[in-house]
Amino acid sequence: MAGISTKTVHEIFRTMEYGSSSTNTATTAQSWLEKHSRTLGFFVDGTFSSPADRQTLDVTDSKSAVVCSTVCAKDEDVMSAVSSAARGFTTWRELSCYQRAKVLLKLASVLQRHSQCVSELCELSQSSTSPTVLIRLAQYYASWAQLRDTLMPEWTPHGVVVVSDDCSVYFLMLKVLPALSMGNSVIVVPGKTSALPALLLAQLFMEAGIPAGVLNVVTGSEVSLAAKLAQNPQVNYLTYCGCKQTGEAVAKAVAGWGVPMSFSLSQSSVCPFIIFDSADLDSAVDGVIELAFKKKRDFQWVLCVQESVLDSVVARLKLRMAGMKCVSLVTETDRNLIDVVVQEAQQQGATLIQSCPPPSTGGLYPPTVLCGLAPSCESVISPPPGPVLPLMSFRSSAEGVTLGNHSPHGQAASIWTEDLTLALESAKSLCLGSVWVNCHSVMDPALPICGRRESGNCTDGGREGLYQFLRPSLSPSLPRSSPSSINYAAFGSVASKFMIPEGFDPSSVPRFYPQLVSGQLRKADSGCSRSVLAPGGAVLAHCPDGGRKDVRNAVEAATKVQPGWMKKSPATRSQSIYSLADSLDKRRRDLAVSIQTQTSISFEEAEKEVELSISRLSDWAARCDKEQGGTPFPPQSGSALSTPEALGVLGVILPSSKPLLSLVSLLGAAVAMGNAVVMVPSEKYPLPALEFIQVLQASDIPAGLVSIITGSRDQLTQALANHSVIQSIWYWGSKEGCQFLQYSCINPLKRLWLHCEEEEEEAAGRNWSSSNPSLQEELWRKAVVWKSIWIPTA
Amino acid sequence: MSARNPGMHLDLEWVSKVRVNTQAVLKRAQQIQGHKVAKKQWQAAWMLKAVTCIDLTTLAGDDTPSNVHRLCMKATQPIRHDLLKSMDMHDKGITTAAVCVYPSRVADAVKSLKAANSSLPVASVATGFPAGQTPLKTRLEEVRMAVKDGATEIDIVINRTLALTGQWAALYDEIRQFREACEDAHMKTILAVGELGTFTNVYKASLVSMMAGSDFIKTSTGKESVNATYPIAIVMVRAIRDYHLRTGHKVGFKPAGGIRTAQESVVWLTLMKEELGDEWLDPYLFRLGASSLLADIERQIYHYVTGRYPAYHELPMA
């Protein structure tokens, strides 16, 4: 590039080139780094510390020059960070909402003051985030901090929250700020690119007056650092944002330690960009150009174009891409990956749109569109890194939606059409977290980001995203434990032993209760059954010994019924649940008897439980059409919708306490929100659930929507965990069961709600009889996922 | 010079399929305005390019031969010679693209330019400028007379009544007739975008004008309340691109009205480069209709050359 500055006016006049934009010297960021001698330690207890003899890690800029090094944490650093955060939490918790809000508001103005430094440092560490976006985040969450006690009374913060991030500063702060605003203290484990900005932000937080220890930043080289932190008993929650592999490693390392975890795996998500024939094609192509060929993308994209406009789109892409310069790759190894994928695609008949031929070697690649691909092509299944965009075509708009949905990911989609009805219909049918209509990648904290399927199991942003950092004051937190050695592969495979009861009395043959699978009364697929014992040990009845195949049949039926149930109007769902309550009312005596025989409580108490169950079902029936999303204010003009949607099919391993009341509470929440559910009654007290099958059969609830399968808890847990259709598992059971689920439900990803029942009994578990609104709210929020729809207008 | 646009039959199906998403266009416009052009010689070169694309215009009731003469002289030497010389651009034929006057002043302009030995084209607005609310017969006659007086470029205004009521066939016929009346003179069709209501209508009117054989499409007369804005330009330029993709004919673009600063002229060039490519960065396919823009560009060039900001009286007036 030598001689670029010696170009004469006439030469430029002839070629009309742009010239290189002014080189950013990043002076303020450099001087900040200089002040820290270009070695940044941890930010713990309100100060920077860089202990001696630690490994260091170099942070490089886009030209691979080392700008700074960070220190890698050892075990003692983990300890000191956690105890700092625990102390920080006690201080932070004691402050009033107003005082916490004040800190966040102050942060917004501090960010404003240092915006130059922030933006330069983000740029330098290749994690470009604009300071205005961060200021918006700070202001948004300051108001939530202010309103916590007013709008969310009866909810308390978790305590110490570990936020681990591999994406960008925006996604990091989208977890850190709500955690802080709800009163938690936070330990940040930043990824390579967000390390420097995170450390700078920690310092700015101090300037804004945050008490020492409330925000800590620990850096390290290994993925296990977040896991190490979470294993500490003083940590209460772990949330991770990044790519799938790391998330999986973290989950497996933390399984069994009794820490709830959540994952936003946006980075490895593949999102469809759908252009319908009713679209403003030029604007759509502009959108493609803008998002697909950046050096660092938040998500991977796949372009889907309706066949009737395919040629027009391709022609426009060719025009717009002509003359685009090569994009530098994040690492040079990406180049090999791209070469392999592109070659394979070409062998399968794909044609390339490329602005220029790729340079023979090195970390540069021209913007490339691979045309004529099919969903089975490797480059569609896992698009390569770098500026390569796969393109597929579809026939009808319905097929476009199917194409977009047929993917293990569920992060976001961008759809382009001028037809409002089509836009709203497609937005509704796409099974993903965010739908951008005629726009893309718009982010604002007012709207939740809620990945589905492999893209995540938690909700960030919006009011909806605050609840991951809170729990109802009445609900106990998961007791801490240490993992046992479990053979994960063999979990639940031990066949339950059927014992022929001793002292068989021919005069009172115990009754056989069938289970409910696919809406029918059935024996177990294996044909085996097990005995239901009274607390004294006497055989009360026999029930099927259900297993993997029963779960499979139940799920199959549920997948068929659930979409129809979800599409029904909430008012219709409400009527069906009222009929269930009614049906329970008619059989109240049978149920009370079954509770009494099963748990040996007094008949009055059993009747009371039935009475409460009827009223609980009526609660859910009433709530069906009341819990709804909202229309948050988007940052630009236009409309935005945030709507709750059903998860799909849920698996529930029921608790033993209050066997009927807990069953209807969970069933009611799940079904009211439009889900289908496969329930496993507790091994100990299955009788009321089996009796309840009669109630279900006599109600208007569609056959197959609810299945009740009895059998070995571990075996059925294993079966539910290994069925990918099941989107969420609510579990009451053993410590080992919790550990198994945390370990195995990361791949494929599920939403877990775990309760260790053995220990809960000592710590007084969930109070099912309480009708506290926060407990109800917790339940229905567990039963939904959120979809954000952006419809910008002029 | 590239071949003229011969036009084509009126394809109403194409016109009816036009869709424009307003907010996406606005966003694109913001993006283009945020595009940075390098400083120093790049800026100077780009501004000189803008000068060569200017249709230096006077359209006032009090135009007389003397101010038209001044305008013509300024058009032939738009930047002070010594300034050009210090950039080594004095012998590169830097003039504006044309002068643009009312039909009655065409003869004056032609005379002035001839006397100065300049081949600079004279453009004339015609067809009941600016409202277009006169009978078709007189509008056609106006075109013919301007051509007869020596205008080689005619800026016609479209009949907004026809565009607003969706009578595309009638509009097509009118423009066709204007094109015939123009004979060899290049025809620039003014859409008066400020009065067309929606972006979709702007796109449709652009297509119909091009189908009828316009050599240029032009945003506005400069007399409406909304003049040349970047979002509207993006819509029109996309129509040009669409027309080029389908027919292979290249049609030029002329924003006019309210373009006053050197900075804006650079944004206009960026818009053309981004949307249509380098080929459209040329007076054959791109014009800027302006009167006071030139003065600002000359001041900026003065600043680039000398490092000082000039007073207005230091630069020759138009």
Interface residues (C-beta under 8 A of the other chain):
Chain A: K7 T8 V9 H10 E11 I12 F13 T15 M16 E17 Y18 G19 S20 S21 S22 S278 A279 D280 L281 D282 S283 A284 D286 G287 E290 S312 A315 R316 L319 A322 G323 W416 E418 N438 C439 Q636 S637 G638 P792 T793 A794
Chain B: R19 V20 N21 T22 Q23 A24 V25 L26 K27 R28 Q31 K36 V37 A38 K39 Q41 W42 A44 A45 W46 L48 K49 M87 D88 M89 K92 R238 R241 D242 L245 L269 K273 G277 D278 L281
